[in-house]
Amino acid sequence: MELLLAREELKDKPKKIQLEKVQAELKELGEKIFYFDRDNSHKDMMALVDALENDGLNVNFREVRYGLGDEEYLYEVHAL
């Protein structure tokens, strides 16, 4: 599965990351907070949460709003 990391600037294109890379980073570090772009589907984000929980990790998932507009949010995934 391929996911889009959060943009650092509004006009930038989001960078892509594979699920395997996320799992490898978590295996190495033990815990990490990932920020994902709003262009990811909610279904893909739930699939990520399920995959990480199946790996035995505790996962906290939420939408983070950074403005008043409907399109001004990103996804936060804290896995440990």
N, C-alpha and C positions, 0 to 999 in steps of 0.2 A: 504494500500500500504506500502511496506517495502523498505526503502532506505538505502544506505551504506554511513556512515559518512566518511570523509577524514581520511586517515591513518596518524598517527603521525610519524611513521617510515616507510621507503620504504618496509621493509621486513615484517611488521606487516600485519595482516588481518584486513580489515575495519570492524568497529562495525556497527551493524544494528540499525535502528530507524524506528518506525512506524509513518505514517502520523499523526495519532491522537496525538502522543507525541509532534510532531513539532507544531501542532495547539494549544495544551495545553500550551506549553512554550510561544508561542506568545501571547496567551490570558493573561497569567500571567505577562509577561514582557512588552508587548506592541510593542517591536521591538527587533530584534536579527539578527545577521549574522550567517548563517550556511554554513559550507564547506562540500561538498559531494565528494565522491570518483569518479574517472574516470570510474569505472566499472558499474556505474549506466547508464542506457540507456538514450539517449537524450529524448526519448518519455516519460519515467518516470519523468524526470526532468520537462518537459513541463506540465505534469499532476499535479505535485506538484505546479507549478506556478499558473496554472488554479484554483486549489483547494484553494490556499491561496487568490487569487484575488476574488474568489466567497465568501470568508469569509469577504470581505470588506477591505483587506489589500493592500497596495501598495508594489509591489515586483520588485526588480532589480535583474536580473539573468545574469551571465556571466561566461565564461570559464577563468580560471586564469592559465597562463602558467608559470611554475617555472624552466624550462630548455629548451634546444634546441631540445630535442627529441620529436617525435610525441606522445609518451605515457606520457609525463611529463606535465600533466595539472590536474586541479580539477575544480569542479563547486562551484561557490559562489552564495548564495541566501540571499539577504538582504531584510527582510520584515519589514514593519512598517505600 
